[in-house]
């Protein structure tokens, strides 16, 4: 069987281009994830990896749709190979049944990872510039109108820190960061 795997980074992105390719290639079954490829913790990828069996071929539009770093790519392909499943990436024209194909897979995987690192670096640089210009302030802090009252109860020992976090609906790190800022007098809630 030919098994197609499609991934886009967000719910809003369109999968039609990849779906058309899969149809043209005569793919029998398609798995679609609409989430980041930064790791392999993707529901449809997991289902596909469990579903495939000896003699199947997994087809992707490009390596970057399958994995975003070399380690994940090589691990996924190794798992497929162990099951007797071939891997084909149309964009890079890869066939993992040959030594050259396996070598090229490693090279293309490294290039895909490098591309992702460049994207993240440009994003960080853009945010830094925007912050310097006062155009980026990060997301707004969660408003906690009862924060002072709940922290006072906690400090008097009337409630535990865990209870305070539950009442305020904040994480442990958020709670203690805000308590520290409140104690330093830098903010008030």
C-alpha positions as CSV (number, residue, x, y, z in Angstrom):
1,X,0.0,0.0,0.0
2,X,1.0,3.6,-0.6
3,X,0.5,5.6,2.6
4,X,0.6,9.4,2.4
5,X,1.6,11.7,5.2
6,X,0.6,15.4,5.1
7,X,1.5,18.1,7.6
8,X,0.9,21.8,7.8
9,X,2.0,24.0,10.7
10,X,-1.3,25.5,11.8
11,X,-5.0,24.7,11.6
12,X,-5.5,27.6,9.2
13,X,-3.0,26.4,6.6
14,X,-4.3,24.6,3.5
15,X,-3.5,21.0,2.8
16,X,-4.9,20.9,-0.8
17,X,-1.6,21.1,-2.6
18,X,-0.2,18.1,-0.7
19,X,-3.6,16.2,-1.1
20,X,-3.6,16.7,-4.9
21,X,0.0,15.3,-5.0
22,X,-1.1,12.3,-3.0
23,X,-4.0,11.7,-5.3
24,X,-1.8,12.0,-8.4
25,X,0.6,9.4,-6.9
26,X,-2.2,6.9,-6.3
27,X,-1.9,6.9,-2.5
28,X,-4.3,4.5,-0.8
29,X,-4.4,6.1,2.7
30,X,-3.6,9.6,3.9
31,X,-2.8,10.9,7.4
32,X,-2.9,14.6,8.0
33,X,-1.5,16.6,10.9
34,X,-2.2,20.3,11.4
35,X,0.5,21.2,13.8
36,X,4.2,22.1,14.2
37,X,6.8,19.5,13.0
38,X,9.2,20.5,15.8
39,X,8.9,17.0,17.2
40,X,7.3,13.6,16.5
41,X,4.5,14.0,19.1
42,X,1.8,14.3,16.4
43,X,-1.4,12.2,16.6
44,X,-1.7,11.3,12.9
45,X,2.0,10.6,12.5
46,X,1.7,8.1,15.4
47,X,-1.3,6.5,13.9
48,X,0.5,6.1,10.6
49,X,3.6,4.7,12.2
50,X,1.5,2.0,13.9
51,X,-0.6,1.3,10.8
52,X,2.2,0.7,8.2
53,X,3.5,-2.8,7.6
54,X,6.0,-4.7,5.5
55,X,5.8,-3.8,1.8
56,X,4.1,-0.4,2.4
57,X,5.6,2.8,1.1
58,X,5.3,6.1,3.1
59,X,5.2,9.1,0.7
60,X,5.6,12.7,1.8
61,X,5.7,15.9,-0.3
62,X,9.0,16.9,1.3
63,X,11.2,16.0,4.2
64,X,10.2,19.2,6.1
65,X,6.6,17.9,6.2
66,X,7.8,14.7,7.8
67,X,10.4,15.9,10.3
68,X,12.1,19.2,11.2
69,X,15.3,17.9,12.6
70,X,17.8,15.3,11.4
71,X,17.5,13.1,14.5
72,X,13.7,12.8,14.3
73,X,13.9,12.1,10.5
74,X,16.5,9.4,10.8
75,X,14.7,7.8,13.8
76,X,11.4,7.8,11.9
77,X,13.0,6.3,8.7
78,X,14.8,3.7,10.8
79,X,11.6,2.7,12.4
80,X,10.0,2.4,9.0
81,X,12.9,0.4,7.7
82,X,12.7,-2.0,10.7
83,X,9.1,-2.7,9.7
84,X,10.0,-3.3,6.0
85,X,8.5,0.0,4.9
86,X,10.0,2.2,2.2
87,X,10.2,6.0,2.5
88,X,9.8,8.4,-0.4
89,X,10.0,12.1,-0.4
90,X,8.9,13.5,-3.7
91,X,10.5,17.0,-3.5
92,X,13.9,15.6,-2.8
93,X,13.4,12.5,-5.0
94,X,14.6,10.2,-2.2
95,X,14.4,6.4,-2.1
96,X,15.7,4.9,1.1
97,X,16.1,1.4,-0.3
98,X,19.6,2.3,-1.7
99,X,22.8,3.4,0.2
100,X,22.9,6.6,-1.8
101,X,19.3,7.3,-0.9
102,X,20.0,6.8,2.8
103,X,23.1,9.1,2.6
104,X,21.0,11.8,0.7
105,X,18.3,11.5,3.4
106,X,20.9,12.4,6.1
107,X,22.1,15.4,4.0
108,X,18.5,16.7,3.3
109,X,17.5,16.2,6.9
110,X,20.5,18.3,8.1
111,X,19.5,21.0,5.5
112,X,15.9,21.0,6.8
113,X,17.1,21.3,10.4
114,X,19.4,24.2,9.4
115,X,16.5,25.9,7.6
116,X,14.4,25.7,10.8
117,X,17.2,27.1,12.9
118,X,17.6,30.1,10.5
119,X,13.9,30.7,10.7
120,X,14.0,30.7,14.5
121,X,17.0,33.0,14.5
122,X,15.4,35.5,12.2
123,X,12.3,35.4,14.4
124,X,14.3,36.1,17.6
125,X,16.2,38.9,15.8
126,X,12.9,40.4,14.6
127,X,11.4,40.3,18.0
128,X,14.5,42.0,19.5
129,X,14.3,44.8,17.0
130,X,10.6,45.2,17.6
131,X,11.2,45.4,21.3
132,X,13.8,48.1,20.9
133,X,11.4,50.1,18.9
134,X,8.6,49.6,21.4
135,X,6.4,47.7,18.9
136,X,6.6,44.3,20.7
137,X,5.8,43.9,24.4
138,X,5.0,40.2,24.4
139,X,1.6,38.9,25.4
140,X,-0.4,40.7,28.0
141,X,-0.2,39.4,31.6
142,X,-3.2,37.6,32.8
143,X,-5.4,39.9,34.9
144,X,-5.7,38.6,38.5
145,X,-8.0,41.0,40.4
146,X,-8.0,38.9,43.6
147,X,-4.2,38.3,43.6
148,X,-3.4,40.6,46.5
149,X,-6.2,39.1,48.6
150,X,-5.3,35.4,47.8
151,X,-1.5,36.1,48.4
152,X,-2.4,37.7,51.8
153,X,-4.4,34.6,52.8
154,X,-1.5,32.4,51.8
155,X,1.0,34.5,53.7
156,X,-1.2,34.3,56.8
157,X,-1.3,30.5,56.4
158,X,-5.0,30.4,55.8
159,X,-4.5,28.5,52.5
160,X,-1.6,26.6,51.0
161,X,0.3,27.8,48.0
162,X,-1.3,25.0,45.9
163,X,-4.8,26.2,47.0
164,X,-3.8,29.8,46.1
165,X,-2.6,28.6,42.6
166,X,-5.9,26.7,42.1
167,X,-8.0,29.7,43.1
168,X,-6.1,32.1,40.9
169,X,-5.8,29.5,38.1
170,X,-2.1,30.0,37.5
171,X,0.9,27.8,37.3
172,X,3.5,27.4,40.1
173,X,6.1,29.4,38.2
174,X,3.6,32.2,37.5
175,X,2.4,32.3,41.1
176,X,5.9,32.6,42.6
177,X,7.1,35.0,39.9
178,X,4.3,37.3,40.7
179,X,4.7,36.9,44.4
180,X,8.4,37.9,44.0
181,X,7.5,40.9,41.9
182,X,4.8,41.9,44.4
183,X,7.3,41.6,47.3
184,X,9.8,43.7,45.3
185,X,7.2,46.3,44.9
186,X,7.6,46.4,41.1
187,X,4.0,45.5,40.4
188,X,0.6,45.3,41.9
189,X,-2.4,43.2,41.0
